[in-house]
């Protein structure tokens, strides 16, 4: 009998990838008006520069452990508790500026001041683009009250809180919200899943993990014997190493699964 549903946040309930893409599009179109650069080429260049630069910092292992990707680094502040987050807070402004300055240089625009300006534009545009999947609230409305709902998200507490603040309807659905950066380990580490079970009072066979990421949501829950649902909206190829219990392409697909589990 399933009593507890554990949801991932990014690209499961909120459409983070689209929010980031829209922030890039608007920022790069602004750059085009000022400099004439091709906006698509600038986005590609900045994304690559961001990835490369991100991996050079001493805090990179911490970002991997907690689950903070380079593009979240382009708009977060990371004023969170802990030595590693405070290091991030110091490093990130330079990282954000460097990614845009270097991206512009790749396209032949050597303008440090304008790169810094774009580094300020991008976070504003990301906060102005809080996309949520169209079925999210309808599905949560049907589940609320019938199951204990838990939100389990990788990231820094401050950044994930901003995402929830600009999508303010989401937190009220959940009995508990766990952020990896506050816990100290991120998915797929077994310890954070054990923490969720302890908090919820559920056994692994009484809980179901729902998420979009095979290597975090599905792998981590599988490691403690928890059944899981891979939401694969983009028809991604399966992974030979990590096999979800169930696969759906829309959150509405949860209901037949839950009905089947309840009738066992």
Long-range contacts (C-beta under 8 A, 24 or more apart in sequence): 1-206, 1-261, 1-262, 2-147, 2-206, 2-207, 2-208, 2-227, 2-258, 2-261, 2-262, 3-147, 3-148, 3-202, 3-206, 3-207, 4-147, 4-148, 4-149, 4-150, 4-200, 4-202, 4-206, 4-207, 4-208, 5-143, 5-147, 5-148, 5-149, 5-150, 5-207, 5-208, 5-210, 5-254, 6-150, 6-151, 6-152, 6-196, 6-207, 6-208, 6-209, 6-210, 6-221, 7-149, 7-150, 7-151, 7-152, 7-174, 7-210, 7-211, 8-152, 8-153, 8-187, 8-209, 8-210, 8-211, 8-212, 8-213, 8-216, 8-217, 9-151, 9-152, 9-153, 9-160, 9-163, 9-164, 9-170, 10-153, 10-154, 10-155, 10-163, 10-212, 11-212, 11-213, 12-210, 12-211, 12-212, 12-217, 12-231, 13-132, 13-133, 13-136, 13-140, 13-151, 13-170, 14-130, 14-131, 14-132, 14-133, 14-136, 14-163, 14-167, 14-170, 15-131, 15-132, 15-133, 16-131, 16-163, 18-129, 18-131, 19-126, 19-129, 19-130, 19-131, 20-71, 20-126, 22-125, 22-129, 22-131, 23-75, 23-122, 23-123, 23-125, 23-126, 23-128, 23-129, 24-122, 26-121, 26-125, 26-128, 26-129, 27-118, 27-121, 27-122, 27-125, 30-118, 30-121, 31-104, 31-114, 31-118, 34-114, 35-104, 35-109, 35-111, 35-114, 37-104, 37-107, 37-109, 38-107, 41-107, 42-103, 42-104, 42-107, 45-102, 45-103, 45-104, 45-106, 45-107, 46-99, 46-100, 46-102, 46-103, 47-71, 48-103, 48-106, 49-98, 49-99, 49-102, 49-103, 49-106, 50-74, 50-95, 50-99, 50-103, 53-95, 53-98, 53-99, 53-102, 54-95, 57-91, 57-95, 58-87, 59-84, 59-87, 59-88, 59-91, 62-87, 62-88, 63-88, 65-185, 65-186, 65-189, 66-154, 66-155, 66-156, 66-180, 66-181, 66-185, 66-186, 67-154, 67-155, 67-180, 67-186, 67-187, 67-216, 68-154, 68-155, 68-156, 68-159, 68-181, 72-155, 72-156, 72-159, 74-99, 74-119, 74-122, 74-123, 74-126, 75-122, 75-123, 75-126, 75-127, 75-159, 76-156, 76-158, 76-159, 76-162, 77-158, 77-159, 78-156, 78-158, 78-159, 79-158, 80-156, 80-157, 80-158, 80-181, 80-182, 81-157, 81-182, 82-181, 85-156, 85-181, 88-156, 93-119, 96-122, 96-123, 127-162, 127-166, 130-163, 130-166, 130-167, 132-167, 132-170, 133-233, 133-251, 135-250, 135-251, 135-252, 136-170, 136-251, 137-169, 138-252, 139-251, 139-252, 139-254, 140-170, 140-173, 142-255, 143-173, 143-254, 144-173, 148-175, 148-200, 148-202, 149-173, 149-174, 149-175, 150-174, 150-175, 150-176, 150-177, 150-178, 150-196, 150-199, 150-200, 151-176, 151-177, 151-178, 152-178, 152-187, 152-192, 152-196, 152-209, 153-177, 153-178, 153-179, 153-180, 154-179, 154-180, 154-181, 154-186, 154-187, 154-216, 155-179, 155-180, 155-181, 156-181, 157-181, 157-182, 175-200, 176-200, 186-216, 187-211, 187-213, 187-216, 187-217, 187-219, 187-220, 188-215, 188-216, 188-217, 188-219, 188-220, 188-223, 189-220, 190-220, 190-223, 190-224, 192-220, 193-220, 193-221, 193-223, 193-224, 193-226, 194-224, 197-224, 208-257, 208-258, 208-261, 210-251, 210-254, 214-238, 214-239, 214-242, 214-244, 215-239, 215-242, 218-242, 218-243, 218-244, 227-261, 229-253, 229-254, 229-257
